[in-house]
Amino acid sequence: MEEPKDKTNNVPTLRDAYTYFKSAKTSLAKGTIDTYDGQILNKLDDWLDISLNDISKSMISDKHKEISKHSKAQANATMRALRSVWNYCRDSFLDDNEDFFN
């Protein structure tokens, strides 16, 4: 009987996913990359070494509330940047069964 595969080692961290995103999305304008750098690398810096699977909806909600205390626009922009990276990497790192590639 085949052992179940442990996919946890294949799940990229936010840092890895963002690095991949920037290297693959060469058509993004420099201004967009600069904005995303500010959002991902500064506002989400405490999440950079967390795997994408470990970033929960409640963490996202809490982070949005935290950033909103200073600026709702920045909170929304940060979550848009995260969503862009997440969706791009989700399509890139998952197989047809939505499991992370080995």
GROMACS elastic network, one bead per residue, 0.5 to 0.9 nm:
[ bonds ]
;  ai    aj funct       b0    kb
    2     5     6  0.86526   500
    3     6     6  0.89413   500
    5   102     6  0.89363   500
    6     9     6  0.70668   500
    6    10     6  0.83402   500
    7    10     6  0.53622   500
    7    11     6  0.67829   500
    7    99     6  0.72388   500
    7   100     6  0.61508   500
    7   101     6  0.78420   500
    7   102     6  0.73620   500
    8    11     6  0.54693   500
    8    12     6  0.88111   500
    8    51     6  0.84155   500
    8    53     6  0.83271   500
    8   100     6  0.82620   500
    9    12     6  0.79754   500
    9   102     6  0.85627   500
   10    93     6  0.86471   500
   10   100     6  0.59058   500
   10   101     6  0.65691   500
   10   102     6  0.61421   500
   11    51     6  0.59449   500
   11    52     6  0.65951   500
   11    53     6  0.69418   500
   11    93     6  0.80373   500
   11   100     6  0.62455   500
   11   101     6  0.84750   500
   12    15     6  0.77593   500
   12    16     6  0.55472   500
   12    17     6  0.57898   500
   12    49     6  0.89385   500
   12    50     6  0.82574   500
   12    51     6  0.54065   500
   12    52     6  0.62107   500
   12    53     6  0.84448   500
   12    89     6  0.88166   500
   12    93     6  0.83614   500
   12   100     6  0.89932   500
   13    16     6  0.50915   500
   13    17     6  0.60602   500
   13    18     6  0.84327   500
   13    47     6  0.83092   500
   13    48     6  0.64266   500
   13    49     6  0.53696   500
   13    50     6  0.50451   500
   13    52     6  0.55419   500
   13    53     6  0.84831   500
   13    54     6  0.89275   500
   14    17     6  0.50074   500
   14    18     6  0.59264   500
   14    19     6  0.84257   500
   14    40     6  0.85771   500
   14    47     6  0.66645   500
   14    49     6  0.62360   500
   14    50     6  0.61242   500
   14    51     6  0.60374   500
   14    52     6  0.58219   500
   14    55     6  0.88657   500
   14    82     6  0.88642   500
   14    85     6  0.84624   500
   14    86     6  0.84050   500
   15    18     6  0.51724   500
   15    19     6  0.60774   500
   15    20     6  0.85344   500
   15    40     6  0.86148   500
   15    41     6  0.82844   500
   15    45     6  0.88796   500
   15    47     6  0.81242   500
   15    49     6  0.61190   500
   15    50     6  0.80539   500
   15    51     6  0.86510   500
   16    19     6  0.51246   500
   16    20     6  0.61089   500
   16    21     6  0.84752   500
   16    48     6  0.80908   500
   16    49     6  0.82696   500
   16    51     6  0.88072   500
   17    20     6  0.50888   500
   17    21     6  0.59743   500
   17    22     6  0.86519   500
   17    51     6  0.89848   500
   17    52     6  0.80926   500
   17    85     6  0.68312   500
   17    86     6  0.76018   500
   17    88     6  0.88179   500
   17    89     6  0.61880   500
   18    22     6  0.61646   500
   18    23     6  0.85525   500
   18    40     6  0.79293   500
   18    48     6  0.87960   500
   18    82     6  0.88328   500
   18    85     6  0.61377   500
   18    86     6  0.85329   500
   18    89     6  0.83335   500
   19    22     6  0.53307   500
   19    23     6  0.62712   500
   19    24     6  0.86558   500
   20    23     6  0.51339   500
   20    24     6  0.60280   500
   20    25     6  0.84094   500
   20    85     6  0.89537   500
   20    89     6  0.78130   500
   21    24     6  0.52689   500
   21    25     6  0.58644   500
   21    26     6  0.88641   500
   21    84     6  0.88256   500
   21    85     6  0.61667   500
   21    88     6  0.69786   500
   21    89     6  0.68243   500
   22    25     6  0.53308   500
   22    26     6  0.68204   500
   22    28     6  0.82202   500
   22    33     6  0.74873   500
   22    85     6  0.88264   500
   23    26     6  0.62789   500
   24    27     6  0.85788   500
   25    28     6  0.59128   500
   26    29     6  0.82207   500
   28    31     6  0.82072   500
   28    32     6  0.63118   500
   28    33     6  0.67378   500
   29    32     6  0.52051   500
   29    33     6  0.64626   500
   29    34     6  0.86801   500
   30    33     6  0.50808   500
   30    34     6  0.60667   500
   30    35     6  0.85440   500
   31    35     6  0.60991   500
   31    36     6  0.85378   500
   32    35     6  0.50549   500
   32    36     6  0.60755   500
   32    37     6  0.84383   500
   33    36     6  0.50043   500
   33    37     6  0.59187   500
   33    38     6  0.85444   500
   34    37     6  0.50295   500
   34    38     6  0.63407   500
   34    39     6  0.87520   500
   35    38     6  0.51680   500
   35    39     6  0.63165   500
   35    40     6  0.86489   500
   35    77     6  0.87971   500
   35    81     6  0.85332   500
   36    40     6  0.57688   500
   36    41     6  0.77516   500
   36    77     6  0.85868   500
   36    78     6  0.76735   500
   36    81     6  0.58376   500
   36    82     6  0.84660   500
   37    40     6  0.53575   500
   37    41     6  0.51972   500
   37    42     6  0.71771   500
   38    41     6  0.56194   500
   38    42     6  0.52316   500
   38    43     6  0.68636   500
   38    44     6  0.89344   500
   38    78     6  0.85043   500
   39    42     6  0.56434   500
   39    43     6  0.50868   500
   39    44     6  0.66463   500
   39    45     6  0.87369   500
   39    74     6  0.79489   500
   39    75     6  0.87737   500
   39    77     6  0.72633   500
   39    79     6  0.83150   500
   39    81     6  0.67765   500
   39    82     6  0.81440   500
   40    43     6  0.58061   500
   40    45     6  0.65792   500
   40    47     6  0.87719   500
   40    48     6  0.80180   500
   40    78     6  0.68407   500
   40    81     6  0.69992   500
   40    82     6  0.68835   500
   41    44     6  0.58754   500
   41    45     6  0.50267   500
   41    46     6  0.87767   500
   41    48     6  0.74533   500
   42    45     6  0.50573   500
   42    46     6  0.84802   500
   43    46     6  0.80091   500
   43    63     6  0.88210   500
   43    67     6  0.77968   500
   43    75     6  0.87431   500
   43    78     6  0.71414   500
   44    47     6  0.54353   500
   44    48     6  0.67541   500
   44    63     6  0.82982   500
   44    78     6  0.80096   500
   44    82     6  0.87708   500
   45    48     6  0.53597   500
   45    49     6  0.84498   500
   46    49     6  0.74958   500
   46    50     6  0.82873   500
   47    50     6  0.52564   500
   47    51     6  0.83264   500
   47    55     6  0.78103   500
   48    51     6  0.81333   500
   50    53     6  0.81757   500
   50    54     6  0.63590   500
   50    55     6  0.70517   500
   51    54     6  0.53491   500
   51    55     6  0.69473   500
   52    55     6  0.54831   500
   52    56     6  0.85733   500
   52    86     6  0.76627   500
   53    56     6  0.73914   500
   55    58     6  0.83626   500
   55    59     6  0.63372   500
   55    60     6  0.72433   500
   56    59     6  0.51132   500
   56    60     6  0.63660   500
   56    61     6  0.86671   500
   57    60     6  0.50547   500
   57    61     6  0.61335   500
   57    62     6  0.85603   500
   58    62     6  0.60022   500
   58    63     6  0.84194   500
   59    62     6  0.50987   500
   59    63     6  0.59880   500
   59    64     6  0.84660   500
   60    63     6  0.50991   500
   60    64     6  0.60503   500
   60    65     6  0.86030   500
   60    79     6  0.78348   500
   61    64     6  0.51207   500
   61    65     6  0.62704   500
   61    66     6  0.86415   500
   62    65     6  0.51342   500
   62    66     6  0.61465   500
   62    67     6  0.87148   500
   63    67     6  0.61521   500
   63    68     6  0.83667   500
   63    75     6  0.79981   500
   63    79     6  0.89785   500
   64    67     6  0.52832   500
   64    68     6  0.59148   500
   64    69     6  0.87796   500
   64    72     6  0.81885   500
   64    74     6  0.89608   500
   64    75     6  0.52584   500
   64    76     6  0.72978   500
   64    78     6  0.80756   500
   64    79     6  0.72649   500
   65    69     6  0.65204   500
   65    72     6  0.84207   500
   65    75     6  0.75701   500
   66    69     6  0.55979   500
   66    70     6  0.77270   500
   66    75     6  0.80866   500
   67    70     6  0.56738   500
   67    71     6  0.62242   500
   67    72     6  0.69932   500
   67    74     6  0.68985   500
   67    75     6  0.50389   500
   67    76     6  0.87696   500
   67    78     6  0.86367   500
   68    73     6  0.74953   500
   68    74     6  0.71205   500
   68    75     6  0.52462   500
   68    76     6  0.81126   500
   69    72     6  0.71415   500
   69    75     6  0.87479   500
   70    74     6  0.80399   500
   70    75     6  0.84326   500
   71    74     6  0.52367   500
   71    75     6  0.62824   500
   71    76     6  0.87065   500
   72    76     6  0.61347   500
   72    77     6  0.85012   500
   73    76     6  0.51733   500
   73    77     6  0.60835   500
   73    78     6  0.85435   500
   74    78     6  0.59558   500
   74    79     6  0.85455   500
   75    78     6  0.51656   500
   75    79     6  0.63257   500
   75    80     6  0.86726   500
   76    79     6  0.52149   500
   76    80     6  0.61732   500
   76    81     6  0.86822   500
   77    80     6  0.50204   500
   77    81     6  0.61991   500
   77    82     6  0.86132   500
   78    81     6  0.51458   500
   78    82     6  0.62137   500
   78    83     6  0.85803   500
   79    83     6  0.59900   500
   79    84     6  0.85246   500
   80    83     6  0.50046   500
   80    84     6  0.61448   500
   80    85     6  0.87055   500
   81    84     6  0.51199   500
   81    85     6  0.63497   500
   81    86     6  0.85335   500
   82    85     6  0.52393   500
   82    86     6  0.59419   500
   82    87     6  0.84733   500
   83    87     6  0.58729   500
   83    88     6  0.83185   500
   84    87     6  0.53691   500
   84    88     6  0.60581   500
   84    89     6  0.84561   500
   85    88     6  0.52642   500
   85    89     6  0.59839   500
   85    90     6  0.82573   500
   86    89     6  0.52967   500
   86    90     6  0.57828   500
   86    91     6  0.85958   500
   87    91     6  0.63160   500
   87    92     6  0.86037   500
   88    91     6  0.54201   500
   88    92     6  0.62935   500
   88    93     6  0.86990   500
   89    93     6  0.56591   500
   89    94     6  0.79933   500
   90    93     6  0.54484   500
   90    94     6  0.57468   500
   90    98     6  0.82849   500
   90   100     6  0.86399   500
   91    94     6  0.58314   500
   91    95     6  0.80799   500
   91    98     6  0.87342   500
   92    95     6  0.81892   500
   93    98     6  0.86349   500
   93    99     6  0.81557   500
   93   100     6  0.56317   500
   93   101     6  0.61217   500
   94    97     6  0.74500   500
   94    99     6  0.51850   500
   94   101     6  0.59148   500
   95    98     6  0.51695   500
   95    99     6  0.55292   500
   95   100     6  0.62547   500
   95   101     6  0.60831   500
   96    99     6  0.74083   500
   97   100     6  0.87033   500
   98   101     6  0.89190   500
   99   102     6  0.89282   500
